[in-house]
Amino acid sequence: MTRTEFLRRQARDSAHKAARAAMPECWSAVELPGGIAERKAQAMAMIFDAMPVYIGERELTVGSRTLYGHRNEFLDRSDMEITAMPHYLSDQDRASLGGGDGEFSTKSHYTPDFGRVLRLGVDGLIEAAKASPAAEESELKRGWLHAVAISWEAIGRWIERYAREAERLAGAESGERKEELCRIASVCAHIAHRPPRDFYEAVQLFWFASLATIVENFRWVNYGRVDQFLFPYLGTVPREEAQQLIDCLMLKFYDGADLKAECFGGQEGQLNITLGGVTPDGKDAVNELTYLFLDAIGRTRLPEPEVSCRIHSLNPPEYLERCAALSVAGVNCIAYYHDDQFIESMAAAGIPLEAARDYGFDLWQDITIPGRADFFMSGSVDLGRTLLAAMRESEDGCSFEDFMVTYKRVIAETIRRDLEGYNRGEQAIREYVAGNPDFLLTEIASGRLGRGAANPLMSPLPVTSALFDNCLETGTDLSWFGCPICDRGYMVSNLVVGINSLAALRKRVFEEKRFPLSHVLAACDSNFEGEEKLRQLLWTAPKWANDDDFVDLPAKEIIEFACGEILKYRTPGGGRHLAGLHQPHPVFAGWGLQATPEARKAGQPIPVTLSPENGTMMNGATAAFCSAAKIDPMKYQWNNCVMLQYFATVFESNAGPALFAGLLRDYFAAGGAQHQPNVVNVEDLKNAQEHPEEYRDLIIRMWGVSAHFVDLPREVQDEFIARFENL
């Protein structure tokens, strides 16, 4: 058995969980000296200094997050709580910041520039924090910079512990494994303080830095453009060794996947790597390391990490074909992005072109600029709920044009309310950091801001912030808006429920006049009780994703209107609120939504972003792509998703990858932006429900998230199978 095969089995069986321990409940940094940031840093130092060290059999890349809290009822397959941090906030701290409790708060969804720690090394980050002129500006900034140094010094000690453990294990080994462990010890001893000298050291330091950000945030800090920041080191080791290291790294990315949350099969993981695209100076970014990652993805075949493939007109055709070969082989964790289009749209919205070319993802499919921006997130407008609100504000007998005016007004008011509220909160934090705390405290006291508005001040992120531009230079935490790019993302959500409901009303109410608007609204409010005939007529109305202008053009009008409203607003830092199209969690988001006019009953699933509603795609993938491509790509910058399901038999010939690649090229040429495919045999899905032990490696993508099908709850499995209706 090869090393990759062995470690893959170990990863799938979560062998490393034997090293996990629960954090002692007695740990506390509350009484330690310093301000909030310094005490949080000392709390993290307790973790880094005592977290069990684990080096698995045959591992080359080492390091695991092994210290957790106690059981959380949200986790269905672990006795560990993913949140582990000693207390560091005092009652006086809470009172001084408005009375809330943001001690363990983090929104996560960050993507650092891990190339920064590779360039500077651990000690270089510490020195940059200690030398920052911002320390002279205020006690708050001085304490925060000290917290950065405390945190990264502890990370260095943690890495040194791995060096000592490798030395200890080497003493009991002989032959090849002894040599490997001695090298691991040497690598860790060097990178505990200094920048990497070769590819092995670069991969290992990147992995330690990534784990450190997860210790601080608990979950969801993304990896970024791995084939770019690791590439400068590639030529320092033989290609075969580099491939083995990337295989090992890909398997390490699965390190926390067994900590399951019932909602999508994986709680701690679900992180994203970005491949391909172009360099910041506009050149083809596909390189030898890109292909090493693709080869590793094919060998490891795990649902994590998610793989975002940027496809640019400058990329060689082989790159897309290699990606397509993985997709048609059922590696359903790959998404495709029309690189030229997203870059143009971001640049048109005011993001510097060099930065736009360097985009990655903050989690599943939300665009960000690694180490330079934090777009997640300033709010969202739900097209399904706002349509229901528009129905309540409209009178029977109004025209479709009048209804569209009302619908747009409700959407605009929702966006205005959200963004004015968000901006007030951001401005309050900015004022506080600038030395003017009264605005924040007055807004909290008045109720205009909730107590959670002060959470960033209660839970700073010195580890993660050190990997972002501008933070050390200005002494400003990432969560205090320290990024140099000040834009935020705003989400247009629940799109297809709104689109299909609008089409059903247009057809049955406004054109055919079969029912008054109030009748349909009452039927939705009663969950169609006694209204099955009406529900069936609504269900058989035209639906999205069939290249039908009757549905698509009003959808285009509403979506582009919402995006245009979002782009009118500026953040307090002078950036824009960027528009994104996104609907995650199809099953669980549907639980909280009442019945809607496209004939969906209360609690039923809702479609993923611009993907067809289950059972409504009548004209194939090409028609679905044509519908999505009608939306002007210059109207959104932050997010987009079209997810389609394909029967694996369609691609079973040798021309399968070429067929899929051609379909994608045509979609992008027509103006399409993004695609997430699922290629699977539906019979395998049904058999897996009955015999899960025989289908442990069956991967499916639910939205931005992929998982092993057999690890999902039954209702999620059933919703996924329903996507194959009418295909």
Protein Blocks (a to p, Z undefined) as FASTA:
>chain_A
ZZklmmmmmmmnommlmmpccddfkbccklpgcdfklmmmmmmmmmmmmgccdddehiab
gcddfbdcdddfklmkbcbdfbdcddfbdfklmmmnoopacklgcekjpacdfklmmmno
mmlmmmmmmmpmklmmpmklmmmmmmmmmmmmmmmmmmmmmmmmmmmmmmmgghjllmmm
mmmmmmmmmmmmmccfbfklmmmmmmmmmmmmmmmnopapaebjmklmmmmmmmmpcfkl
mmmmmmmmmmmmmmmmmmccfklopaklopacdeehidfkopafbdfklmmmmmmmmmno
pabdcddddddfkbcfklmmmmmmmmmnopacbccddfklmmmmmmmnopafklmmmgcc
fblmpccdehiacfbccbdcdfklmmmmmmmmpcehiafklmmmmmmmmmmmmmmmmmmm
mmmmmmmmmmmmnopaklmmmmmmnopacfklmmmmmmccfklmmmpghklmnopafklo
pafblcdcdddehklmmmmmmmmmmmmmmmnomacfklmmmmmmnoogoilmmmmmmmmp
ccehilpaklmmmmmmmmmmmmmmmmmpccfkopacddddddehkllmmmmpccdfkopa
ehiacdehjaccehiamnbjklmmmmmmmpcfklpmkbccddddddfklmmpmklmmmmm
mmmmmmmmnopabdcdddddfklmmmmmmmmmlmmmbccdfblpccdfklpcfklmmmmm
mmmgoZZ
